[in-house]
Amino acid sequence: MKIVVVGGGYVGLVTGTCFAETGHRVTVVEIDRGKLDKLQRAEVPFYEPGLSDLMQRNIEKNRLFFTDSIAQAVPAAECAFIAVGTPQGEDGSADLNYVIAAARDIARSMTGELVVVLKSTVPVGTHKLVEEEIKKITSLPFSVVNNPEFLKEGAALDDFMRPDRVVVGVRDEKARKLMADLYEPFVRTGNPILFMDNASAEISKYAANVMLAARISFMNEVALLCDAMGADVEQVRLAIGSDRRIGPSFLFAGAGFGGSCFPKDIRALIKTGQEKGVEMYIAQAADRANERQKLFLFEKINARFGQLRGRVIGVWGLSFKPRTDDIREAPALVIIEKLLAAGAAIQAYDPEAMENTRRVFGKRIVYCADAYQACRDADALVIITEWNEFRRPDFGQIKAGLKQPIVFDGRNIFDPRRMKELGFEYHPIGRAGALNSFSPT
């Protein structure tokens, strides 16, 4: 099948590459000249494990192509995926300008029947807007399908190639059969393709992300209570995660969530609800709780030192999560900004996100070559992102580098008992009762 993917960003590139891997001929359209140049040199413009090798292989097999011309790409295609950005507007709603522009360009370039697939995360009702825009331009037959993505940054290839489920919003049988054929190679182990109406598919994406965000925010609130009460949030997590009705996923307390999806999608769902006269109280609470959580680690640091002016703080982790260089809405940005405003100096390290962070802070912070350099002559170490390389460090080297052995752990990656034995003053989140707990974690 000949497929066009409009948008060579995270979702579009993963989608196009994975479809090419199953034998389809895929053309990815990217209008950003700098990004397109990288793609045409077989360079991935962001960090995602495994994607570079997969992209390279499919380029070499003449199954994956890149262009900036929708007019050249669309006429030969049987389906066109729209995978452009939907950034958050000033009022919290999703900005659909790129989606509508892509739909218009596709309509102008059509030469025959086409299935137009909305892969971008879009508010409820967007499929109708896209349909109306295409009808204004062409009388050729087409279908508008919703196919939301459920990719986790850092594990996107596995999520696409082995999905828990594939959601497809579709209204006609021909488009349904095309989508079933496209996704059949990815669901051979029995995971479902869920066909439904377009509006339900649009809501499913937002509902999934807000549900996961709400779990994180709730556990972060529980962690604050544990800190106040001298309890251990890890023991609480094990207790409630063992309940089959709840399960263990997304129950780890920390410094808050970020990224391109959860914060934006929460606010977009809240805005959609407001427009339809439905107050999304739980979504609003999850968002407020997360914004508070991003400040909690700074407040612990500030309370410990009293005066931060002149202090040097080492920071481990800048990306919003491990296995990505994405710093959008990252807790590290908020925490570092607060520390700088309080007069502290920052020396930071992240395995992948240093260049993206440099674009935000410029020369306001020091960028270190490795994790231990970030500790050198620092008054404390602050861990904000739980990269695997931070989990089993050389504690002796950390201790030797720091002026005093103080660690603030925004992801609870260390055992409080061991940190005490090693001579560290250790400040995790929500683990005030860890040293009194009967069962070590």
N, C-alpha and C positions, 0 to 999 in steps of 0.2 A: 504494500500500500504506500502511496505517496502522501506524506504528511508535512504540513507547514506548522511551525511553532513560532508565534509572534511574541518576541521577548526572549532575550538571551541571558536573563538573570538567573537567580537560584532555581526557581521552579521551572522555568522554560528550558534551561540547559539540562537539568536532570531529566525532565520529561522527554526531551528530544533524544538525548543520548540513550536512555533506557529503551525507547521504542526502536531506535536504530539497532540496538543490540539484539533485538528479536527478528531482525531481517528487513524491517521497513526502510524506505528511503526518506530521510527526514531533512528538511531545510529549516534552519533556525534563522529568523529575521531579527536583527539587532541594529537599531538606528544610531546608537552611541558609537561614534567612530573609534574612540579609544578602545572600547570593549570589543568591538568587532575586529579590530586589528589583532588583538590578543587571541580571539577565538579562531581566526583564520591562520594564526601561527600555532594552533593546537595548544594554546595556553588557557587554563581555567582562570578567570579573573577574580576568583575568591577561593577560600580553602574549604574543601569537602573531601574527606578521605575516600580514595579509590576513583574519584571522578576523572582525574587527569588521564589515568591509564585507559579507562573505558572509552573516553572521548577520543583519545589517540587511536585506539584500535578501530573504531568505527569510521573515523576519517580515512584511515589507510584502506579500509574495505570499501570505500566509496559509498557508504550508506549515510553519512552525516556531512552536511554542508552548511555554510554560513553566508549570509548576504544582508544588505541593508535595503533590499528592494522587495516589498510585498508584491508589487506589480509583476515581477519576474517569477516569484515563488508560487503564488496562489493558483494561476491557471492550470497547472498540471496536477494539483492536489485533490484528493478525495475528502480530506477533512483539514480544518485549520484550527489549531489551538490558540486561544488568546491567553498569554501568560505574562502580561505586563503588570507593573506595580499598581497598587491601589493605596497610595499613602494616606495617612490620616489628615483630614482637613482641620481647620481651626476650630470647628464646632464638634470635632470628634467623629464625624461621619467619614466614610471611605470616599476618597476622591476618584471618580470614575472617568476623568477626562482621557486618560490613556486607554482605557478599555473601549470607550466610545470611538476614539480616534482610530484604534485598530480595527474595530468593526466596520467603520466607514471605508477604510483603505481596503479591507478584504472585499467588501461589496463592490467597490470600483474595479477590482481586479478579477472578479469571478468571470469565468467563461462557460460554466456549466453548473450542474447541481453540486451542492457543497454542504457538508456538516460543519457548523461552526461551534466549537467547544470552548466554553468558559472554564479555564483552569485557574484563572485569578480568583482570589478570595473577594467575593462581591456581595453586597447587601441583597436582601430579599427583594425580588422584583426586577433585578438587573436584566434577567433574560428577556423580559418584555421590552425594556428600553433598547437592548441590542437588536432585537427582532424588528422594532419600529424603525431604527436607524438604517438597517439593511434594506428594508422594504422601500424606504424613501429613494434609494439609489438604484436598485435592480429589481427586475421582475423575474429573474431566474429562481428556480426552486431551491430552497435551503431549509435546514433545521438548526435550531439553537439548542445546544445540550449543555447542561451543567455537570462538571466533573471535578469537584473540589479536591485539592491535594491535602494529604495528611502526612507530610514529610517532616521528620525531625532533623534539624541541622546536626551534622556529625554522623548521622545514620541514614541519610536520604536514599542512597542506592538500595540498601536492604529494605527500606520502607516501600520503595517503588517496586522492586523486583519480587518482594514477598509481602504483599500488603495484608493487613488484618482484614480489610474489606475494601472494595472499590464502590464508590457512590456515584451513581449516574442519574441525573435528572433529565428525562426525555419524554417526548409526547408522541413520537411516531415510530412505527415498527422498523422502517428501514434504518433510521439512525440508531435504534436500539441494537439491531443486528451488527451494524458496523462497530459500535462500542464493545459489544460482546466479543467480537472477533479480535479487536485490538488488545483486549485485556485477558483473553483466554490463556496465553502463555504464563501469565503472572499468578493465576489462581488455580493451578493444576492440583494443588494439595487440598483443595476443597474450601478455601476461604471464599466468601460470597462476593458476587457482584450484585449490589443492591440497586435495582431499578425503581425509580420513584418519580413523582412530579418534580418539576424544576424548582419550585419554591421550597419544597422540603429538602432538596439537595443543597440549596443555598443556606438554609437555616442549619443543616447538619454540620457544616464546617464551623460556623461560629459557635454552635452549641457545644461541640466537642472541645474546642479550645477554651471556652469559658468554664466548662466543667473541670478541666484539668487545672486551670488557673485558680479556680475556687478551692480545689483540694490543697494546692500549695499555700494559698493565702490563709486557709483555715489552720493548717499545721504551723504556719509561721505565727499566727495568733496564739496557738497553744504553746509555742516555744516561749513567747513573751511571758505568758502566765507561769510557765515552768521556771523561768528565771526569777520571777517575783516570789514564787512559792517555795523555791528550793527543791524543785522536782527535776526529773530528767526526761527531756522530750524524746530521747531515743527509746527509752522503756515504754513511754506512751505510744510511740509509733509502732513498736512491735505488738503491743496489746491490741490496738485497734486494727492494724493491718492484718492480723491473724483472723479477723472476722471475715468470713467468705462473702458477706454482703458488701464489704468495703474493699478488701484487697490491699496489697502493699504498695502499689505504684503511686508515684507523685505524692508521697507523704514525708519527704525529707525536708526538715526545716532548714532555713538558711537566710541569706541576706536579701532575698527577694528575686523575682524573675524578671527577665527582660526579653530582648529579641525583637524580630520583625513581626511576630504573629500575636502572641498573647496580649500585650498591652493594646495594640491597635485593634484587634478583633473584639476585645472586651468593650472598648469605647464605641466601636461601630455598632455592636449589638445594642448597647445602651441607647445610642442615637436612633437606631431603627425603631426600638420600642417606644421611645418618646414620640416619634413621628406617627406611630400607630396608636398612641394613647395607652401603651402598656409600660408601666414602670418596671425596669429590670433591677429589682432591689438587690438580688444576690450578686449580679454582675457588678453593680455599683460598689457593693461592699468589698468584693474581691479586689477591685482596682484601688480603692482607698487603703485597704490593708497592705497591699503591695507597696504603695508609695510610702507608707509609714515604715515598712520593713526595711526599705533601702536606707533609711536614716538611722536605724537602730544600731548598726555596727559603728557608725561614726559617733553616736551618743555614748556607746561603751568606751570607745577610745578617749573621747573628750572627758568623760567622767573619771577615767583612770588617771589621766595626766593633769587635769585641771586647767593647765595652760599649754596650748599646743604651739604657740609661736616659738620658732627656733628649733622645734623638734624635727627629727628626720624619721620618716615612716617608710618602711619597705613594703611594697605591695606585690603579691603573687596573684596573677590572674586578672585580665582586663576584658576578655570576651564575655558575653552574657552567659555562656555555658562552655564546657569543654568541647574539643574537636570541631571548632569553628573559629574563624577570625572576625565574626560578626559582633560589633559592639553596640548595635542599636538598642537603646533603652537599657543598657547594661548597668547593673547596680554599681560596678566599679566607677563609672563616670560620675554618678551622684556622690559616692563616698569620697572620691579624690577631690571633686570640686569643693565639698564641704571642708576637707582637710586643708586645702590650699587657702580657702577663705579664712580659716582659723589661724593661718600663719605657718603651717607645717610645710616642710619640703618633702617631695615624693620622689622615690627611686623605685621604678616599677619594672616587672618582667612578666611576659606572657609568651608561650611557645609560638603563637601564630598572629596575635592581634596587635603587635607593636606598631606597624605602619598605619593601620587604621586609627589607632589611638593618637599617634603623632599628628594626624590631621586635625584632631580635636584640641589637644593641649599644646601642640607646638613645643616651644622651649620652656614651657612652664614646669615640666617635670623632667626627671632624668630617666633615660631608657637604658636598661641594663642588659648585658650580654647573656647573663644566665641568672638563675634563681638566687644563687649565693651572693652574687654581686649586689643584688637588691637588699641583702641583709647587712652589708658592710657598713659599720659605724652608724647603723640605724637605732633609734630608740625603741622600736618595736617592729614586728613583722605582722602584716595583715593579709590574710588569705581570703580572696573574694571569689575565685573560680576554681573548681575542684578538678584541675587537670591531673591525669594519672601520675605524671612525673612528680607531683607534689606529695603524693600519698606515702611514699617511703623514702624520704630525703635523708641526708646525712645530718642528723641532729647536732652532732658535734661541730660540724662546719657552720650550721646556723647559729649555734650558741657562741662560737668564736667570733663570728662577724658582728653580732648585735652588741650594742653598748650594755644592754641588760637583757636577760632572756625572757622577753615578753612577747607572747603570740596571741593575736586576736584571730580566731578562726570563724570566718563567715559561712563555712560549709560543714563544720563539725567532722572534719576528715581524720582527726587524731583521737586517740583514747585519752581522756583526762587523767586516768591513773598513771599511764605511762609518762605523760608529759610532766606530771608531778615528780615521778621517780627520776626523770632526767634533769630535774631542776628548773623547769620552765614555769613561769607565771602564765597560766593558760586561760584564755577567755573565749570559750565557744558560745554558741547561741542556744539558750534553753536547756543547758546541761548543769545547772547549779547543783542539782542533787546527785550527779554522777558518782562522786566519790563516796556517797552513802548508800549507793545502790547495792542490793544483795547479789545480783547476777551481773558480772562484767559483760560489756557489749563489745 
